[in-house]
């Protein structure tokens, strides 16, 4: 970011910095110099430039090791708040493309998000900061769990009194945390610069390992559960009692996994059952005395209730939160709690 490199010298600079890397810049979109340069090791990742302006470069990053895909927008915002409005509009437009994709926005936003993001001055945000805050709220983004420096910029005026601000951020959406639950950011000391270098760490970009066994409560309600438990528990195993118990519990893993997988995709089952029930109720509305439709309605209604029960039970267990006694099943809430588990909670903006 903020490279101060003339577009005619970009190629030479890239060759001197990480010679084997691939590079892309937004030099063609800048009226002066080159504002953003993106470099990557082609042996580790494939990077596709999706769109760019003078203030942002939108990319798709594909990790070759585990084939996971991450969308990253590199930002270097203008100094003047009215000019930054083009950036906020661009990010909001790009959000329509992201939808349910893992998305990171990182860079120099030249704006503060909270009153505590500046070491001196008013406790209220100015118009430029408020517009940035509104944009972040609409994007549904939040800071990646971070360490290192809080203030990322300094005016380096030590004699007159330094001014420190947090204007550089690494933010992501809930889908990013879903895919990379251990993501973290680190802000290094700025040393002789005026900005703190920032690094996004994705420690779980590795080959997927077998998932440990976890007992899903809802399988205890399903046909075949007690039969499998009785079958395994009646197995003759030699050894001490405690060894027998441990061995039988291990033997239960496979049949219980199969029983859970037999339930299918719980979320898709709810969608399918809801759609079938809606169509049946529309038919019933046109022929309310039809006994066949009435019988079908009773069956579909029970299937829908069972599907919702299973989904809510699964999400409730996975999110490890108390059941909300407000509204209906609140499945969207539970989805988001699960995805942000073990991560910094998103802030709420007023």
TAGICOR-V892269 format. One line per field, one symbol per residue. ss: DSSP state (2 for helix, 1 for strand, 0 for the rest). A space follows every 10 residues. Layout:
ss->???
//
This chain:
ss->0000102222 2222220000 0111102220 0001001111 0000111111 1100011111 1110000011 1111110000 2222222222 2222222200 0011111100 0000222100 0000002222 2222222220 0110011100 0011000000 0001100111 1102222220 0001111000 0000100111 1000000000 0000002222 2000222222 2220000000 2222222222 2222222222 2000022222 2222222222 2222220000 2222222222 2222222222 2222222220 0000000000 2222222220 0000000000
//
